[in-house]
Amino acid sequence: MPWPYPDDRSWPDEPGPTDDDARIAAAVARRFGDGWTSRHRHVCIAVQNRVVILSGVVADPQTRRAAGELAWSVPDVVDVCNALRLAGPRR
């Protein structure tokens, strides 16, 4: 079978998030909302194949570490990608 052209619509659909992924994302978001130290920060929580991906900006390394540990504490998480960045000095 030859390779399809890029505009050929016969490509299989990419898999969407599983019920486990949605459940894990909701659990992590709930934990972040329960009085977490960085409540007013913009932290994006994504989950793919039970891997939590944290992105955004936090104030200090301790908050970044705490966010990763909090994500790890959710049941059924197999890995955490902590891509949180530290806020730079304000001008």
Disulfide bonds with the S-S distance in Angstrom:
none
